[in-house]
Amino acid sequence: MKILNKNPELQRNLWSEFSMQRLILMPSIAIIILVLITIGANAYDVIDILIMVSYASATVLLMFWGGKVAYDSIISEYNERTWDWQRMNALSSKQLLVGKLFGATAFNWYSGFICLAFWLFFTFFKGEMLLEDIVASFLTIVILAIQLMCGTMIVALLQIRKGSARNRFKSGSIVFLLVLFGFGYISQAIAGIQTQNAYFDKGFSLQFFQNAFFTIWAVIGVNQALRHELNYKNSSKLWYLFLFSSAVFRGFVMAEQLDDRRNLFFFMLFIFTMQAIFFSYLLLLFESKEPLKFKMLIQKIKAKDWNYLNYKAPLWSLTFPLIFIGIISTWLAFDLSYFISKYDLDTMPLIDDLKGSLTKLDTLAISGAVILFVLRDFLLMFLISMTSFKKRTNGAFVFYLFLLYFLIPLLIRDTDGLLPLFIPYIGQGAFMCFLFPLIEVIIVVFLVRYQLNLRFKR
């Protein structure tokens, strides 16, 4: 086949994944399991059970096992010191992507499609699902499998990016995440078939197109990460395009699901801000936090080196400013709503409802407090990386987030006066809501500057 001749990585993985024994053994095991279920199940329910078991088996094989294999296909090469060979060969990022996504997981695709073939047979035999629902359910599991495989590959590539030659990565954490996602999808599918006789949702719904949208971006994300590993330059424009398009798309989805199109603009702003915060924190955990790189980033920003910031800056630093843009835009939407309300124009009812309990000063204080808390968290992350806890920076930071944003506020929830220290709380007034996080940021900035000067003093 031409595609195999043009892609040595795919060819190598296919040869290593398939053997005559494995090709025969997998369908034989599937048939034996289905026969045992047929013998042991109630005659009236046997078709329904076979349908659920075959679909759930395909989900486990493609999503759970496939995601782990995709992760291991990269991490194992790094652990075995063969990843540098991949960097030096003549393969393009797209060839490497196809080779890992469909070659390293080829046996998972083979096994999963066998289970899906049985599911199609039993579903058509029962004859209760519409053809559109069958096609949508079939494509959904394929789309979600690609999405999860790409997601685990991105995690592996991010770990490699921040690792050193001494690092050895294990798949324990990724297995835990895949268990949560994989069985979440299975339970969602089973609930769907029990309530509306269709997996996940009926036909080609908004959920289907949302899954397809993020799968496309997951594939693009893996390709960009592989380009970075192969020492190609990646512009930040594609990352910004993902964040903006995702906010717009998910805003439309939320408006449709809530049947509230009048608040569409507010939904987009809210999702954009939440995405910026989520990805900034997530990327900060995965990317390198070396003090030298942090100081270099500060120097490049001061020097207005846009070429460095566009092509070489860490993604968290490119995402962090979007938090400010999102929060300020949301506050401006509130402020604009106050102005428009004077002319009795009903534009964003959700904001109009919130205005009943918040003044303009309150919204300004909350917006400023959120920005200050995020800034404090980021500076504290780098402060931790410069202390004796630097080998456990991520664990210490996650514990810190749990402590300051959940546990302590939960314990002192009856003491309103202290809550502004930990969360954007307006109960003690706008002044206290803004003042407490400002004092915390000033203290952390002083400590970070002290540590940087101590480390890089001349």
N, C-alpha and C positions, 0 to 999 in steps of 0.2 A: 504493500500500500504506500502511496506517495506521502501521506502524512507521517508515516513511521520513518520513511527514509529522510524526511526533512526535519524530524525531531528526534535526535538520538536519546534525549532524556525520557521521552514517552516510550520509545522502543525498549530502552533498558529496564524501565519499571514494569512494562508489560511482560517481558521475559522473566523477570524475577517474581512477579505476582502469580502468574498462571503456570499450572502444570496439569497433566492429564488427570492425576489423582484429585486435585482440588476442583477441577471442572466437573468431575463425576460425583464427588462426595457431597458438594453443596446441595444440588437438587435432590439427591437421595435422602439427605437428612431432613430437608423440608417436606418431602413426601411422607416420610415415616412419622414426623411430628403431626402432620395434618391427618394421617390415618388414625393415629392414636387418639386425637381429639374427636374424630368422627365416631370411634368405637365407644369412647367414654362419655360423650355429651348426650344430652336429651335430643331425641330425634326431631322435635319441633324447633329447637333452638340451634341446631348444629350449623346451619348455613350462616346465621348471624355471628356465631362464635368464630367460624372459619374466616369470615370477612374481617372481623376485628383483629384476630391473631395475625393474619397475613399482612394487614396494613400496619399494625403495630410492629411486626417483625421488620418490615421494610424501613420503618422509621428508625428503629434501633440500629439496623445495619448501615443505613446511609447517614443518619445524623450523628448518632452517638459514636459508633465505632468508626465511621468514615471521618468524622471530625478529629478523633484521636489519631488515626493513621495519617491524616494530612498534617497534623502538628508534628508527629514523630518523623515524618519524611524529611523535615527540615532540621529539627532538633537533633536527630540521630546523626546526621551528617556533620553538624557542628560539634557534637560530643566526640565523634570519631575522627575529628580533624581532617575531614574531606570537603568541608564547605568551601575552603579557600580554592580548591580545584574548580568548583562550580563558578567561582568569581573569575577565574582566569581562562575558562574555556570560551569558545566562540558562540555559545548559545545566547539568544536574546532573552529579554525578560518574559516575553510572551511564550516562547518555547518552553522556558523553565516553568511558567505558570501552568501551561497545558500538561506538561510532563508530571508535575506534582499533583494537580487537581484531578486528572483523569487517569494518570498512569500509576502513581503510588497508591491510589485508592481504587484501582481497577477491579480488584476482587470484591470490594464493597459494592461497587456499582453492579457487578455481575450478580452477587447474592441478593442485593436489594431489588433488582429488576425481576429476578425469579419470584420473589415474594409478591411483587406488584402484579406479575402475570397471574399468579394464583388468585390474588385479590380481584383482578379484572374478571377472571373466569367465574368466581363465585358471585360477584356483583351482577354480572350479566345473567347468570343462572337464576338468581333471585328475581331480577327484573323490576325492582322498585325505584331505583335511582334514575334520574334523567341523564341523558347522554352528556349534557353540558356540565352537570355536577360531577360526573365520573371523570371527564377530561380535566376539569378544574382541580379535583382532588388529586389526580395523578400528577399534574404539573406542579401542584403546591408542594408535594413532598420532594420533588426533584429540585425545585427552586430553593426550598429551605435547606436541603442537603448541601447544595452549592454554597449557600450563604454561610452556613455553619463551618463548612470546610475552609472557606476563605477566611472566616473570622479567626479560626484557630491558627491558620498560617500567618495571619497578620500578627497575632500574639507572639508566635514563635520568632518572627523576624524582628519584632520590637525587642524581645528578650536578647536576641543575638546582638542587636545594635548597641545595647547598653552593657553587654557582657565583656569579659576579658578572656584571654587565652586560658586562664585557670578555671573558668566557670564550667560546671557540668549541670545541665538543666534536666529536670525530671518532669514527667507528665502528670503528676498528682493533682496539681491545681487545675489543669485543663480538664482532667477527668471529672473533677467536682463540678466545674461550670457546665460541662456537657451533660452531666446527669440532671442538673437543674433545668437546662434548656430542653434537652431531649425528652424527658418525661413530662415536662410542661406541655410540649407539643402533642405528645401522645394523649394526655388527659384532655387537652383541648379538642383533639380529633374525636375521641370517644364520646365526649359530651356533645359534640356537634352531631354525631350520627344518632345519638339517643334522642336529641331534642328536635332536630329538623331534617333527619335522614340525609345529611350531607356532612362531609368532613370539613372542619374549620368554618366554613360558611357556604351558603348556596351559590353555585355557579361562579362566574367571574366577578366577584364582589370587590369593594374597595380594599378589603384586607388582602385579597389576591394581588392586586396591582401594587399595594404597598410592599408586600413581600418581594415582588419582582423588582421594584424600584431599588430597594436596599440590597438585593442580590447583585444587581448590575454594579452598584457602587462598591460592593464588597470585592468583586472581581477587579474593578479598577484600582481599588486600594491595594490589593495583593500585587498587582502589576507595578504600581508605584513603589511599593516597598522593595520588590525585587530589583527594580531599576536602581534604587539607592544602594543595594548590596553589590550590584554590578558596576558601581561608581559612575552611573549616569546622573546628570543634573535633573532634579525635579522642581518645577516651578510651584510656588504656593497657590497659583491661580486655581488649580484643580481642587485643592483642599477647600478653598473659599467657595468655589462653585458647589461642592457637595453640601457644605453647611447651609448656604442660602437656599439651594433647591430643596433640600430636605425640610427646612423650615416652612417653605411655601407649600410643598406637597402635603406635609403632615398637618399644616394648618387647614388646608382644604378638607382633608380626611376627618379631622376633628369637628369641623363645622358641619360636615355631612352627617357624621355619626350622632352629633348632638342636635341636629336639625336647627342650627342657629347660625345662619349665614351672615347675619348683621354684625356678629362679633368676629368675623373672619380675620380682619387686620390685627385685632388683639391676640387671637390665637397664634397667628404667625409670629408676632413679636415675643409672645410668651415662650413658644417652642424654640425660637431662635436663641433666646437668652438661656433657657434651660440646657439646650444642646451645647452652647459655648461653655457653660459651667461644667457640665458633665465631661465633655471631651478634654477640657483643660486639666481637670483633676486626674482623669484616667491616663492621659498621655504623660502627665508629670510622674505618675507611678511607674510607667513602663520605660520612659526615656532616661538617659543618663543625667545625673545631678552632680557631676563633678564641679567643684568650686571654680576650677580654672576655666571651664566652659561657660559657667555662669558669669564670671568676670569678663570673659571675652565677649559674651553677648551684650553686656552692659556697655562695653567700649564701642562695639559696632553700632549700637543704637545711638550713642552720643556722637559718633563720627558720621552718622547718617549713611552708613554703608548699605544701600538698598540692595545691591547685588548679593551680598552675603545673607541679608534678611530674607530675600526672595528664594534663594536656592539652598542655603546651608543652615539656616536657623532651625532649631527644634520646633516641632509642630505645636507643642504646648505654648511656646512664646508667640506663635502666629495666631493662636486661638484666644489667648488671654485678653488681648485688646477688644475682642468681640463681646466679651462680657460687659465691658464699659458701654460699648455701643448699644447693646441690647437693653441694658438697664436704663440708660439715659433715654433711649427711644421710647421705652415703656412709660417712663415718667413724663416725657413730652406728650405722649398720647393721653395721659391723664390730664395734663395741663391744657391740652387742646380741647379735651372734652369739657372742661370747665368753661372755656371760652365759647365753645359752640352752644353749650346749654343756654347761654343768654339769649340765643336766637331761636330756641325751641326746635333745634334740629336733632333728631334721634339717630345717632350714628353707631355708637357702641354701647348697647344697653348694659352689658356686663360691667363696664366701667362706671356707667351711671348708677348701678346698684352699689358699687363699692364706694362711690362718692358720699353715700349717706353716712358712712362711718369714718371716712378719712378726709382730712382737710388737705389743701395744697401743700402746707408745710409738713404734714404727716407723710405724704407720698415722697416728698423730697428727702426727708430724714431716713425713711426706709430704704430708698434707692441708694443713698450715700452709705448707709450702714452695710448693705449687702456688698457693695464694692469694697469697703474697708475690710470686711470679714474675709472676702476672697483674697485680697492682697495680703492680709495677715497670715492666712493659711499657706500661701505660696512662699512667703518669706520664711515661715517656720519650717517648711519642708527643706529648704536649703540650709537653714540653721541646723537642723537635725543631721543633715548630710556632712556637716563640718565638725560634728561632735563625736564622742566615743560610740554613739549609736549608728554610725554611718553604714555599718554592714547590715543593719536591720532598719534602714530608713523607711522603706515602704510599710513594714509592719508597724513601726512606731507611729507613722503618720496616720494609718488607718485606725489604730487604737486611739490616737488623739482626736480624730474626727468623731469616732463613736462616743468618746468621753465628753467632748465639748458641745456636740450638737444633739446628743440624745440622752445619755445617762445623767449628766449633771442637770440639764434643764428639767428632766423628769423628776429628779429628786428635790429640786428647789422650785417646782412649779407654783407652790403656794406663796413663795417669797418673790413678789413681782419686782422688787427693787434690784435684784441681782440678775434677772433674766437678760437685760440688755448687754451684759458682759459676754453672753454665749450665743444669742440668736438676735436677729433684727426684731426687737420687741418694742411696740409703740405704747404699751400700757402705762409707762412712766413719763410719757411726753416725748415730743420730737427731739428736744434738746438732749436728753439722756440717751435716747436711741442712737443718736449720732456721736455723742461725746465719748461713750465707753469704748466702742471699737476704734475710734480715732486715737485714744490714749494707748490702746494695745498695739496699734500699728506703729506708733512713734517708738514704743519700747522695743518692738521686734526689729525695726529698721536700725536702731542704735546697736542692738546685739549683732545683727548681720554685718553691719559696717565694721564693728569691732573685730569679729572673727575673720573677715576678709583682710583687714589691715594686718591682723596678727599672722595670718597665713602667708600673705604676699608682701610683707614688709621688706623694705630694701636695706 
